Amino acid sequence: MAMASEHPPLQTVEVDGVERQFPHGLTMLQALRTLNISVPTLCHDDRLTPVGECWVCAVEVSLPRGLPFSNRPACREPLRDGCSIRSGSASLDAFRRNLLEQLAARVAPEEMERFPDKALHRLLREFGVPARAGLDHPIAIDVSHPHIRVDMNRCIACRRCVRICDDLQGESVWHVFGRGDDLRIDTEGGLPLAKSPCVGCGACVDTCPTAALTDASAWHEPVPTEWTRTTCPYCGVGCKLEVGVAGDRIVATRPVIDAPSNKGHLCVKGRYAHGYVDAADRITVPKVRHDGRWRSTDWAEAITLAADGLRRVAAEHGPDAIGVLGSSRATNEENYLTQKFARVVIGTNNVDCCARVCHTPSAAALKHMLGTGVATNSFDDIEQAKTLLVVGANPLENHPVVGARIRQQAQRGAHLIVIDPRRTGLARIADVHLAPRPGTNVPLLNSLAHVLFAEDLVDRDFLAARVEGVEGLAAFMAPWTPERATQLSGVPADAIRRAARLYALERPAMALHGLGLTEHLQGTQGVMALIDLALLTGNLGRAGSGINPLRGQNNVQGAAVMGCDPGTLTGSVRLVDACQRFEAAWGVALPHKPGLNAVTMIDAAHAGKLKALYVIGYDIFASLANADVTAMALSKLDLVIVQDMFLNETANSFGHVFLPVVSSFEKDGTFMNSERRIQRVRRAVAPRGDSLSDAEVLCRLAGELGFGDQFRHTCAEAVWDEIRAVWPAVAGISYGRSSRHGLQWPCVDEYDPGTAVLHARRFANADKAKLEQVDYRPTTECTSEQYPFLLTTGRTLHHFNVGTMTGRTRQQLLRPTDTLDMHPYDAGQLDLRDDMPVRVESRHGEVVLPLRVSDAVAPGQLFATFHDPARMLNRLTGPVRDTVTSAPEYKVVAVRVRLA
């Protein structure tokens, strides 16, 4: 006999006299919303667990039907079968109005006009309750933070700020003090917000229903008159946001509440760092350099000079004397046109992008072992993981929204393992923090694999069904004991064993990694060793698991996959495998000679073989390692065309033609985030000055060079449709289907919902994956008596890459320049203190930085950020590169430090 289900499929409820049916698990508020019945709320936020403290959402409920009605808060009251609900009545209106009249004493009329969308302000207007607070301020207003204004005179103690900081961001900046009439919300110790742990995400401002917490800019900017949904221009999380515009200027941004990547959250950059769009030094007219000085010109002359220069170089030295660099800040459509331009117009495979210097090792390792060089899982898998393994990444600062999700999952009980030389924010709360010496990732990962074999922690069923090379790897790993790894990496053997057990036994286990794994001599091999661990434990092809690179820039994933890579075409297919297909699609013969990547282009320029460089949205001089050598190489070029919003370091020092382009807020297209999600980018403001989109510039230049027929694209959607035609994996992702939340590829037709988890049944290139035996090769960047410290470099929360965008916003007030982190012991030995200017010298160059004494770094190790072009930190980094992809080794450089 079949057992009865625990719940009937639907429950019957009477709503305003009409019987309705609803699924189980809804609150009364959620049920009423499905009927488009509006219920006022004040303390409620859909991102938070309902508490029902304010009672503004009260409805009249009879439990069960026939009993007297009583008021209950709809936000927290579960829907019950057989109950009756009245969503509106004269008594309810009187009840709600009475509550609002009490709260009106916290609202000034002027603030209602300035902040019309604040929840309490909306309700006061709706119920016709006048605001009656004066402009006197018994509690001091805190304006210490450049982005957030705090006026607790307007606080109604709803605690939304406390809860959202705790439950969404996880910083716990706001606290409740006192009780009853003495209750107040404040920071710990009453510190000004700028001195608190606040990370400036703006979630508290976004949720606050009054003018207690507001955007500081809103007090001098007009109220937005329209909102446009688009995608954040910063990191690879791909947060969806809405851009508020007034008078064709961006005056505000806010998160999209139901966006899958960011779940209604933003970081400080995505929310506040958009001022670069109208920065004073933005270039909005073409420029050419004459007698060493830039002069403004029109597009006709600029395009003609650029085309003539490229034509001349190709005629004198051949097309392979020209290099083209795409942009991780440009759209998928524009990067597609960039690589098409290089191959069709110039006739070379010398095309690349900044993915070369960050996650190309990830792509190479994943493609080699699993068949597809991208993240295997989705951000939503974070909430399904029982164990999270974070390797060489600091997502709380570099991918803050994902970092917050990881931290929240750990606080809900998931195990957290962090592999990082520094004691990052996640390392401080980790179950196990493995802190290897920089450059020893491979020994550490191999020792974890040794433990899996030695303690029989491998998934035998998964290995038998889906993996090859098990016995060979077991024999190879036998000598890689934790004790051997301890000697090389400094990580205690017992910590290695504990981490291996957690990762193998507490499944599903999800691995997320960053540049601390890839930007090494053995970057690609390090990722391979990590993939070995996932294969050995069966942590692939299922929700809550996988190998997931955290991509750095907003569209670095898209730029590479679109074909801005010397060895692959659109869809990351190898040239040798797909050349004929693309020749048929484009109607021209394509070059077959292997191309140069971004780093080997510099080598070729230094050797006099590369003569021209067309650089789109990439400040290669400020970004590449070994800056002095890069400068010598760039100085030898006959032609440097720079296409950007600003005269960046490359343009200032080496450019000949400058082509001004728009920001992502001024054009349409798509970005691809770290989880393979294709998301729409929409124009919110008009292009500034004579700026054009990268696509328009490429098409004009192609036309000038005689290839107008191959570049007749009327709009971004037309380019995307061409991409869909040549790359079957995105054929089902139309602009219409991706308009709201985007779709994850593979998505092969209009009925395909997209793919959240790769490799569920088979790997992309085979039924079985083959394990890799990765031996250790030490870096040549070693300490010595002359250079006793190991320096690693990376990003900080408040800035982005070389500061092209964030350096032109109020983020400068939060982080004015780069710093050098040193352990208190080392600082004491050198008699150095906080904020002292110190000279840092490597075998390759020197820089001066302010010192920051911090126990986040181990004795003998240093950390520095690289965002300030005036500091040019890459004068320190050297020539060591990943042995497979040429990615520079930014993470290990031997230095000495002295007072400047």
C-alpha positions in Angstrom: 0.0 0.0 0.0 1.4 3.4 -1.0 2.2 5.7 1.9 0.4 9.0 2.1 2.5 12.1 1.3 3.5 14.2 4.2 1.6 17.2 2.9 -1.2 17.4 0.4 0.0 19.0 -2.8 -1.9 22.3 -2.1 -3.6 23.9 0.8 -6.9 25.8 0.6 -7.2 29.3 2.1 -9.9 31.9 1.9 -8.5 35.3 0.9 -10.8 38.3 1.1 -13.8 36.0 0.8 -12.5 33.9 -2.1 -11.1 30.4 -1.8 -7.6 30.0 -3.1 -5.0 27.2 -3.3 -1.4 27.6 -2.5 1.6 25.3 -2.2 3.0 24.5 1.3 5.9 26.5 2.8 4.7 30.1 2.1 4.2 32.9 4.5 0.9 34.8 4.3 2.8 37.7 2.8 4.3 35.5 0.1 0.9 34.0 -0.6 -0.8 37.4 -0.9 1.9 38.6 -3.3 1.3 35.7 -5.6 -2.2 37.2 -6.0 -0.8 40.7 -6.6 -2.3 41.9 -3.3 -0.2 44.7 -1.9 0.5 44.5 1.8 2.6 47.3 3.4 5.9 46.3 5.0 8.5 48.1 7.0 10.8 45.8 9.0 10.7 43.2 6.2 13.3 42.6 3.5 13.0 39.7 1.1 16.7 38.9 1.6 16.3 38.4 5.4 14.4 36.0 7.6 11.2 37.7 8.6 10.8 38.9 12.2 7.5 40.8 12.1 8.5 43.4 14.6 6.9 46.5 13.2 3.4 44.9 12.5 2.8 47.3 9.6 2.2 44.2 7.5 -0.6 42.9 9.8 -3.6 41.2 8.2 -6.7 39.8 9.8 -6.6 36.1 10.2 -9.1 33.4 11.4 -7.4 30.2 12.5 -9.1 28.0 11.5 -11.9 29.5 9.5 -14.9 30.5 11.6 -12.9 31.6 14.7 -12.7 35.3 15.5 -10.3 37.3 13.3 -7.1 38.7 14.9 -4.2 40.7 13.6 -1.1 38.8 12.7 2.1 40.0 10.9 1.9 38.6 7.4 5.6 38.5 6.8 6.3 35.8 9.5 3.0 34.1 9.8 3.0 30.7 8.0 0.1 30.0 5.7 -2.2 27.3 7.1 -4.7 25.1 5.4 -8.3 26.1 6.1 -7.5 29.6 7.5 -9.2 32.8 6.3 -7.3 36.1 5.6 -8.5 39.6 5.2 -5.8 41.7 3.6 -7.6 45.0 3.9 -10.3 46.6 6.0 -11.2 49.9 7.7 -9.9 48.5 11.0 -6.6 47.4 9.4 -6.1 50.7 7.7 -6.7 52.5 11.1 -4.3 50.1 12.7 -1.6 50.7 10.1 -2.2 54.4 10.1 -1.8 54.6 13.9 1.6 52.9 13.6 2.7 55.2 10.9 1.6 58.3 12.7 3.9 57.3 15.6 6.8 56.8 13.2 6.3 60.0 11.3 8.0 61.8 14.2 11.3 60.3 12.8 10.8 61.8 9.3 11.4 65.3 8.0 9.3 66.6 5.0 12.5 67.6 3.2 13.8 64.0 3.5 10.7 62.5 2.1 11.2 64.5 -1.1 14.9 63.7 -1.3 14.4 60.0 -0.6 11.0 59.1 -2.1 11.8 55.4 -2.4 12.6 54.8 1.3 10.0 52.3 2.6 8.6 54.5 5.5 8.5 57.6 3.2 6.4 55.6 0.6 4.0 54.4 3.3 3.5 57.9 4.8 2.6 59.2 1.3 0.3 56.2 0.7 -1.6 56.7 3.9 -1.5 60.5 3.8 0.4 60.8 7.1 2.5 64.0 7.2 6.1 63.9 8.3 6.6 65.9 11.4 10.3 65.7 12.5 12.2 68.9 12.6 15.7 69.3 11.2 17.3 69.5 14.7 19.8 66.7 15.4 20.2 65.7 19.0 22.4 62.8 17.9 25.5 63.8 15.9 25.3 63.0 12.2 28.2 60.8 11.1 29.7 61.8 7.7 33.1 60.2 8.2 32.5 57.6 5.5 32.9 58.8 1.9 29.9 56.8 0.7 27.5 56.4 3.6 25.8 59.1 5.8 24.6 58.1 9.2 21.8 60.0 11.0 20.4 58.0 13.8 17.9 60.8 14.6 15.9 59.1 11.9 16.2 55.5 13.1 13.0 53.7 13.9 14.8 50.6 15.5 13.6 48.2 12.8 17.0 46.4 13.0 17.1 45.8 9.3 20.6 47.3 9.1 21.7 45.0 11.9 20.3 41.9 10.3 21.4 42.6 6.8 25.0 43.3 7.9 25.0 40.1 10.0 23.1 37.8 7.6 24.0 39.0 4.1 27.4 40.7 4.3 28.6 39.1 7.6 30.6 42.1 9.0 28.3 42.8 12.0 29.0 46.5 11.9 25.7 47.5 13.5 24.6 46.5 17.0 21.5 47.0 19.2 22.2 48.7 22.5 19.7 49.2 25.4 16.0 48.3 25.6 12.6 49.9 25.2 12.7 53.7 24.9 16.5 53.6 25.4 17.1 51.2 22.5 19.6 52.5 19.9 21.5 51.2 16.9 25.2 52.0 16.8 28.6 50.6 15.9 30.7 48.7 18.5 32.1 51.3 20.8 30.3 54.1 19.0 33.0 54.4 16.4 32.5 56.6 13.4 31.5 54.4 10.5 34.8 55.0 8.7 36.7 53.6 11.7 34.4 50.5 12.0 34.7 47.2 10.2 32.3 48.6 7.5 33.3 47.5 4.0 31.1 50.0 2.3 28.8 47.6 0.5 25.8 49.8 1.1 23.5 46.9 2.1 22.4 48.8 5.2 21.6 51.9 3.2 19.7 49.8 0.7 17.5 48.1 3.4 17.1 51.1 5.7 13.4 52.3 5.5 14.2 55.9 6.6 16.9 58.5 6.2 18.9 57.1 9.0 21.3 55.5 6.5 21.6 57.1 3.1 24.1 57.3 0.3 26.3 60.3 1.0 26.1 61.3 -2.7 22.3 61.5 -2.5 22.5 64.7 -0.5 24.0 66.6 -3.4 22.8 64.6 -6.4 19.2 64.8 -7.9 16.8 62.0 -7.4 17.0 59.4 -10.2 14.4 59.8 -12.9 15.0 56.4 -14.5 16.6 53.0 -13.7 18.4 50.7 -16.1 19.3 47.1 -15.3 22.8 46.1 -16.3 25.9 44.2 -15.1 28.6 45.4 -12.9 31.8 46.5 -14.7 34.2 45.2 -12.0 35.0 41.6 -11.0 34.0 38.2 -12.5 31.1 37.7 -10.0 28.9 39.5 -12.5 26.6 41.2 -10.1 23.3 42.5 -11.6 22.6 46.1 -10.7 20.3 48.9 -11.5 21.7 52.3 -12.5 19.9 55.4 -11.5 20.1 58.3 -13.9 19.1 61.9 -13.7 20.0 64.4 -16.4 22.0 61.8 -18.3 24.3 61.3 -15.3 24.7 58.3 -13.1 23.6 59.4 -9.6 23.0 56.1 -7.9 23.2 52.3 -8.2 21.4 49.5 -6.4 21.4 45.7 -6.5 18.9 43.6 -8.4 17.2 41.7 -5.6 16.5 38.5 -7.4 19.7 38.2 -9.4 21.2 34.7 -9.2 24.9 35.8 -9.0 24.6 38.4 -6.3 21.3 37.7 -4.5 20.5 41.4 -4.0 23.9 42.4 -2.9 26.8 44.5 -4.1 30.3 45.4 -3.0 31.6 48.9 -2.4 33.0 49.2 -6.0 29.8 48.0 -7.7 27.6 50.2 -5.6 29.7 53.4 -5.4 32.7 53.4 -7.8 31.1 54.7 -11.0 32.4 58.3 -10.9 35.0 57.4 -13.5 32.3 57.7 -16.2 32.5 61.5 -15.9 36.0 61.9 -14.5 37.7 65.2 -15.3 40.6 63.5 -17.2 38.4 61.2 -19.4 39.4 61.5 -23.1 36.4 61.8 -25.3 38.0 62.9 -28.6 40.6 61.0 -30.7 44.2 62.0 -30.3 47.4 61.5 -32.2 50.9 62.2 -31.0 52.9 64.7 -33.0 56.5 65.7 -32.0 56.1 63.9 -28.7 52.8 65.7 -27.8 49.2 64.6 -28.0 46.8 66.7 -30.1 43.1 66.3 -30.5 41.7 65.3 -33.9 38.6 63.8 -35.4 37.7 60.2 -36.1 38.4 60.4 -39.8 42.0 61.4 -39.3 42.6 59.0 -36.3 41.2 56.0 -38.2 43.1 56.9 -41.3 46.4 57.3 -39.4 45.9 54.0 -37.5 44.9 52.1 -40.7 47.9 53.6 -42.6 50.3 52.6 -39.8 49.0 49.0 -39.7 49.0 48.7 -43.5 52.6 50.0 -43.6 53.9 47.6 -40.9 52.1 44.7 -42.6 53.6 45.6 -46.0 57.2 46.0 -44.7 57.3 43.2 -42.1 54.3 40.9 -42.6 51.1 40.6 -40.6 52.8 38.7 -37.8 54.7 41.9 -36.9 51.4 43.2 -35.5 49.9 42.2 -32.2 46.3 42.8 -31.0 45.2 42.8 -27.4 41.5 42.5 -26.5 39.9 43.8 -23.3 38.5 42.1 -20.3 36.4 45.2 -19.7 34.8 45.0 -23.1 31.7 43.0 -24.0 31.7 39.5 -25.5 30.6 41.0 -28.8 33.5 43.4 -28.8 36.1 40.8 -28.0 34.6 38.5 -30.7 35.2 41.4 -33.2 38.7 42.0 -31.8 39.9 38.5 -32.5 38.0 38.4 -35.8 39.8 41.7 -36.7 43.2 40.2 -35.9 42.6 37.1 -38.0 40.5 38.5 -40.9 41.8 42.0 -41.3 45.4 41.9 -40.1 45.9 38.2 -41.0 47.6 37.1 -37.8 46.9 34.9 -34.7 48.8 37.4 -32.6 45.8 38.1 -30.4 45.4 37.8 -26.7 43.9 39.5 -23.6 44.7 39.9 -19.9 43.4 36.4 -19.2 47.0 35.5 -20.1 48.4 36.8 -16.9 45.7 35.5 -14.5 43.6 32.4 -15.2 44.9 31.1 -18.5 46.6 28.4 -16.3 43.2 27.4 -15.0 41.7 27.3 -18.5 44.7 25.2 -19.8 44.5 22.7 -16.9 40.8 22.3 -16.9 40.6 21.9 -20.7 43.5 19.4 -20.7 42.0 17.2 -17.9 38.3 17.7 -18.1 37.8 18.9 -21.7 36.4 22.4 -20.9 38.5 25.2 -19.5 35.9 26.9 -17.3 34.3 26.7 -13.9 32.5 23.4 -13.4 29.8 24.6 -11.0 27.8 27.7 -10.1 27.8 30.2 -7.3 24.6 28.7 -6.0 26.6 25.5 -5.2 28.3 27.4 -2.4 25.1 27.0 -0.4 25.0 23.3 -1.2 28.5 22.5 -0.2 29.4 20.8 3.1 33.0 21.7 2.7 34.5 24.7 0.9 38.2 24.7 -0.1 39.5 28.1 -1.0 42.9 28.0 -2.6 45.1 31.1 -3.3 42.1 33.4 -3.3 40.9 36.2 -1.0 37.3 36.5 -2.1 36.2 38.7 0.8 38.3 41.5 -0.8 38.6 40.5 -4.5 35.2 38.9 -5.1 33.3 40.4 -2.1 29.8 39.2 -2.9 30.9 35.6 -3.4 33.3 36.0 -0.4 30.3 36.9 1.8 28.3 33.9 0.6 31.3 31.6 1.4 31.5 33.1 4.9 27.8 32.8 5.5 27.8 29.2 4.5 30.7 28.5 6.8 28.8 30.2 9.6 25.8 28.0 8.9 28.0 25.0 9.6 29.9 24.1 6.4 33.6 23.2 6.8 36.1 25.8 5.5 39.6 25.0 4.4 41.8 27.9 3.2 45.1 27.5 1.5 46.9 30.9 1.5 50.2 32.2 2.8 48.3 35.1 4.4 45.8 35.1 7.2 43.0 36.5 5.1 39.5 37.2 6.4 38.3 33.7 5.5 41.5 32.1 6.9 40.7 33.6 10.3 37.4 31.7 10.5 38.5 28.5 8.7 38.4 25.0 10.2 41.9 24.5 8.7 44.2 27.2 7.4 47.1 25.9 5.4 49.7 28.7 5.0 52.4 27.5 2.5 55.5 29.5 1.7 54.8 31.3 -1.6 55.8 29.0 -4.5 55.1 25.6 -2.8 51.5 25.0 -3.8 52.4 21.8 -5.7 54.1 20.0 -2.7 51.2 20.9 -0.5 48.5 19.7 -2.9 50.5 16.5 -3.6 50.7 15.8 0.1 46.9 16.1 0.3 46.6 13.5 -2.5 49.1 11.3 -0.6 46.8 11.3 2.5 43.8 10.4 0.3 45.6 7.3 -0.9 47.3 6.4 2.4 44.1 6.6 4.4 41.9 5.1 1.7 39.8 8.3 1.5 39.3 8.1 -2.3 35.9 7.5 -3.9 36.5 4.0 -5.4 33.2 3.9 -7.2 33.7 7.2 -8.9 37.3 6.3 -9.8 36.3 3.0 -11.4 33.5 4.6 -13.4 35.1 7.9 -14.5 38.8 8.2 -13.9 42.0 6.7 -15.5 45.6 6.6 -14.1 44.7 5.8 -10.5 47.4 3.2 -9.8 50.0 5.3 -11.5 49.1 8.4 -9.4 49.0 6.3 -6.2 52.6 5.1 -6.8 53.7 8.7 -7.7 52.2 10.2 -4.6 53.6 7.6 -2.2 56.8 9.7 -1.5 54.8 12.9 -1.1 54.1 12.5 2.6 52.8 15.4 4.7 56.2 15.5 6.5 58.0 16.0 3.1 55.6 18.8 2.2 56.1 20.3 5.7 59.9 20.6 4.9 59.2 22.5 1.7 56.0 24.5 2.5 56.2 25.0 6.2 52.6 23.7 6.7 52.3 21.3 9.7 51.7 17.7 8.7 48.8 17.2 11.1 47.0 20.2 9.5 47.5 18.6 6.0 46.0 15.4 7.2 43.0 17.1 8.8 42.3 19.1 5.6 42.5 16.0 3.4 40.0 14.2 5.7 37.5 17.0 5.7 37.7 17.5 1.9 37.3 13.7 1.3 34.7 12.8 3.9 32.5 15.9 4.3 31.1 16.0 0.8 30.1 17.6 -1.4 33.2 19.7 -1.3 33.6 22.7 -3.5 37.0 24.1 -4.5 37.4 27.8 -5.5 40.7 29.1 -6.4 42.4 32.4 -7.4 45.6 33.8 -8.7 47.5 32.6 -5.6 47.4 29.2 -7.4 47.9 30.3 -11.0 50.4 33.1 -11.1 53.4 30.9 -10.5 56.1 29.0 -12.4 53.8 26.0 -11.9 50.5 27.7 -12.2 49.0 25.3 -14.6 50.4 22.3 -12.8 49.1 23.6 -9.5 45.5 23.7 -11.0 46.1 20.1 -12.3 47.1 19.0 -8.8 43.9 20.5 -7.5 41.8 18.8 -10.2 43.5 15.5 -9.1 42.1 16.0 -5.6 38.5 16.6 -6.9 38.7 13.5 -9.1 40.1 11.3 -6.4 37.2 12.2 -4.0 34.4 12.3 -6.6 33.9 16.0 -6.1 33.0 16.7 -9.7 29.8 16.5 -11.7 27.5 17.1 -8.8 26.0 20.1 -7.0 28.1 21.7 -4.3 31.4 20.5 -5.7 33.8 21.1 -8.6 36.8 23.2 -9.5 35.9 26.8 -9.8 38.3 29.6 -10.8 37.3 33.0 -9.4 37.9 35.2 -12.4 39.3 38.7 -11.8 37.8 41.1 -14.3 34.1 41.5 -15.3 34.6 39.9 -18.7 38.0 38.2 -18.6 36.2 34.9 -18.9 34.3 36.1 -22.0 37.3 37.8 -23.6 39.3 34.5 -23.6 36.3 32.3 -24.7 35.5 34.7 -27.5 38.8 33.8 -29.0 41.2 36.6 -27.8 43.8 33.9 -27.5 46.5 33.0 -30.0 45.7 29.3 -30.0 41.9 29.2 -30.0 38.8 30.5 -31.8 35.4 31.5 -30.4 34.2 28.9 -27.9 37.8 28.0 -27.0 38.1 25.6 -29.8 41.6 25.0 -31.1 42.6 26.6 -34.3 43.6 23.3 -35.9 40.2 21.8 -35.1 37.9 24.7 -36.2 39.8 26.8 -38.8 37.8 25.5 -41.8 34.5 26.1 -40.0 35.3 29.7 -39.3 36.7 30.3 -42.7 33.4 29.3 -44.2 31.5 31.5 -41.7 33.7 34.6 -42.3 34.3 34.0 -46.0 38.1 34.5 -45.9 41.2 32.3 -45.5 42.6 32.5 -42.0 46.2 32.4 -40.8 47.4 29.0 -39.7 50.7 30.0 -38.1 50.7 29.9 -34.3 50.3 33.3 -32.8 52.1 35.2 -30.0 50.5 35.7 -26.6 50.6 39.0 -24.6 53.8 38.1 -22.9 55.6 36.7 -25.9 54.5 39.8 -27.9 56.6 41.8 -25.5 59.5 39.4 -26.1 59.1 39.8 -29.8 59.0 43.6 -29.5 62.2 43.5 -27.4 63.8 41.4 -30.1 62.6 43.8 -32.9 60.3 41.2 -34.5 57.0 42.8 -33.4 56.6 46.3 -34.8 53.0 47.4 -34.0 50.6 46.8 -31.1 46.9 47.6 -31.0 45.8 47.6 -27.4 42.1 47.7 -26.4 41.2 48.4 -22.8 44.3 47.0 -21.3 47.1 49.0 -19.7 49.7 46.5 -20.5 52.7 48.6 -19.3 51.2 49.0 -15.8 49.9 45.5 -15.7 52.7 43.2 -16.9 55.4 41.9 -14.6 59.0 43.1 -14.9 57.9 46.6 -15.9 61.4 48.0 -16.8 61.8 45.2 -19.4 58.3 45.8 -20.7 59.0 49.5 -21.1 62.2 48.8 -23.1 60.2 46.5 -25.4 57.3 48.9 -25.9 59.7 51.7 -26.7 61.0 49.8 -29.7 57.6 49.5 -31.4 56.9 51.6 -34.5 53.2 51.9 -33.8 51.2 51.7 -30.6 47.4 52.2 -30.9 45.6 52.6 -27.6 41.8 52.3 -27.4 40.6 53.3 -23.9 38.7 55.8 -21.8 41.8 57.4 -20.4 45.4 58.1 -21.4 46.7 55.2 -19.4 50.3 54.5 -18.6 50.8 52.6 -21.9 49.3 55.5 -23.9 51.1 58.2 -22.0 54.5 56.6 -22.4 54.4 54.8 -25.7 51.1 55.6 -27.6 51.0 57.1 -31.1 47.2 57.0 -31.8 44.5 57.2 -29.1 41.0 56.1 -29.8 38.4 57.1 -27.1 35.7 54.6 -26.2 32.7 54.4 -24.0 32.2 52.7 -20.6 29.9 49.7 -20.2 27.2 52.1 -18.9 27.2 53.7 -22.4 26.6 50.7 -24.6 24.8 47.4 -25.1 26.1 43.9 -25.1 26.8 40.9 -22.8 29.4 39.9 -20.2 30.3 36.3 -19.1 30.9 35.8 -15.4 32.9 33.2 -13.6 30.1 30.7 -13.5 29.7 30.8 -17.3 26.6 33.0 -17.1 25.9 35.2 -20.1 24.3 38.5 -18.9 23.1 41.6 -20.6 24.8 44.9 -20.5 22.6 47.9 -21.2 23.2 51.5 -22.1 22.1 53.8 -19.2 23.6 57.1 -20.3 24.7 58.6 -23.6 28.3 58.3 -24.9 30.5 61.1 -23.7 31.8 63.5 -26.3 32.9 61.7 -29.5 33.5 58.4 -27.8 32.4 55.3 -29.6 32.0 51.7 -28.5 34.9 49.3 -29.1 32.7 47.6 -31.6 32.1 50.7 -33.6 35.8 51.6 -33.6 36.8 48.1 -34.8 34.2 48.2 -37.6 35.4 51.6 -38.8 39.0 50.5 -38.8 38.2 47.3 -40.6 36.3 49.2 -43.2 39.2 51.6 -43.7 41.4 48.6 -44.3 39.1 47.1 -46.9 37.1 44.6 -44.9 33.8 46.4 -44.4 31.8 43.5 -45.7 32.9 41.3 -42.8 32.2 44.0 -40.2 28.8 45.3 -41.1 27.1 44.9 -37.8 24.2 47.2 -37.1 24.0 46.6 -33.3 25.4 44.4 -30.5 22.6 41.9 -30.8 23.6 41.3 -34.5 27.2 40.5 -33.4 25.9 38.1 -30.7 23.7 36.3 -33.2 26.8 35.8 -35.3 28.6 34.4 -32.2 25.6 32.0 -31.7 26.0 30.8 -35.3 29.6 29.9 -35.0 29.6 28.6 -31.4 26.9 25.9 -30.9 27.2 25.9 -27.1 25.5 29.3 -26.9 23.0 28.9 -29.7 20.1 28.9 -27.2 21.1 32.1 -25.5 19.3 34.9 -27.3 19.1 38.5 -26.1 15.5 37.9 -25.3 16.1 34.8 -23.2 19.1 36.3 -21.3 17.5 39.6 -20.7 16.5 39.0 -17.0 18.9 36.7 -15.3 21.2 35.5 -18.0 21.9 31.9 -18.9 24.8 29.5 -18.3 26.3 27.8 -21.2 26.2 25.1 -22.6 22.8 26.1 -23.8 22.3 24.6 -27.2 18.7 25.6 -28.2 15.8 27.7 -27.1 14.4 24.9 -24.9 17.7 24.4 -23.0 17.6 26.0 -19.5 21.4 26.2 -19.5 23.9 24.2 -17.5 24.6 24.8 -13.9 26.9 21.8 -13.3 29.3 20.5 -15.9 30.5 16.8 -16.3 27.5 15.3 -14.6 27.5 12.2 -16.9 30.7 12.5 -18.9 33.6 14.8 -19.4 33.7 17.2 -22.3 36.3 15.3 -24.2 35.9 11.7 -23.0 34.0 9.4 -20.7 36.9 9.3 -18.3 39.3 11.9 -17.0 43.0 11.1 -16.7 44.8 12.0 -13.5 48.0 14.0 -13.8 51.3 13.3 -12.0 52.7 16.7 -11.1 56.2 16.9 -9.8 57.6 19.9 -8.0 59.8 22.4 -9.8 61.0 25.2 -7.4 60.9 28.8 -8.6 64.2 30.5 -9.3 62.9 33.5 -7.3 64.5 32.5 -4.0 65.5 34.5 -0.9 69.2 35.1 -0.1 71.2 37.1 2.4 70.9 40.1 0.1 67.1 39.6 -0.5 65.8 38.0 2.7 62.0 38.5 2.2 59.5 36.8 -0.1 57.0 39.3 -1.5 53.6 38.4 -3.0 51.3 40.9 -4.7 47.5 41.2 -5.0 44.4 43.2 -4.9 42.6 45.0 -2.1 38.9 45.5 -1.5 38.7 49.2 -2.4 40.5 49.2 -5.8 40.6 47.3 -9.0 43.6 46.3 -11.1 45.8 49.4 -11.9 43.2 51.8 -10.7 42.0 53.0 -14.1 38.4 53.1 -12.9 38.5 53.1 -9.1 41.4 55.6 -9.0 39.1 58.2 -10.4 36.3 57.8 -7.7 35.9 58.4 -4.0 37.4 55.0 -3.4 40.7 57.0 -3.2 39.5 58.3 0.1 39.3 54.8 1.5 42.6 53.6 0.0 44.8 56.5 -1.3 47.7 54.4 -2.4 49.3 50.9 -2.3 50.9 49.6 0.9 53.5 47.1 2.0 52.4 44.6 4.7 55.0 43.4 7.1 54.8 41.2 10.2 55.4 43.0 13.5 58.5 40.9 14.3 60.2 41.9 11.0 59.2 45.5 11.4 60.6 45.5 14.9 63.9 44.0 13.7 64.2 46.7 11.1 63.0 49.5 13.4 60.1 50.3 11.1 56.6 51.5 12.0 53.2 52.0 10.4 53.0 54.6 7.6 56.8 54.9 7.3 57.9 55.2 3.6 60.1 52.1 2.8 62.1 51.3 -0.2 61.5 47.8 -1.5 64.2 46.4 -3.8 64.2 43.2 -5.9 66.7 41.8 -8.4 64.6 43.5 -11.1 63.8 47.0 -9.7 62.6 49.1 -6.8 59.6 51.0 -5.5 58.7 53.1 -2.5 55.6 52.3 -0.5 54.1 53.2 2.9 54.5 50.4 5.4 51.5 48.7 7.1 52.4 46.5 10.0 50.1 43.4 10.0 50.0 39.9 11.5 48.1 38.8 8.3 51.5 38.0 6.8 54.0 35.5 8.3 57.5 36.5 9.4 59.8 36.7 6.4 56.9 37.3 4.0 55.5 40.5 2.6 52.4 41.5 0.7 51.8 44.6 -1.5 48.9 45.8 -3.6 49.5 47.0 -7.2 46.7 49.5 -7.9 48.6 52.8 -7.9 50.3 53.5 -11.2 52.4 56.1 -9.5 54.0 53.3 -7.4 54.4 50.9 -10.4 54.8 47.9 -8.2 55.6 45.7 -11.2 59.0 47.2 -11.3 59.7 44.6 -8.6 58.2 41.5 -10.2 60.5 39.4 -12.4 60.7 37.3 -15.6 59.6 33.9 -14.2 56.6 32.5 -16.0 54.2 29.6 -15.9 55.8 26.8 -17.9 52.7 26.1 -19.9 50.9 29.4 -20.6 53.5 32.1 -19.9 51.5 33.7 -17.1 54.0 35.8 -15.1 54.9 34.7 -11.5 53.5 37.7 -9.7 53.2 35.8 -6.4 56.8 35.2 -5.6 59.6 37.7 -5.7 62.6 38.0 -3.3 63.2 41.5 -1.9 64.9 43.6 0.7 63.4 46.5 2.6 64.8 49.7 4.1 63.7 53.1 5.2 63.2 55.3 2.2 
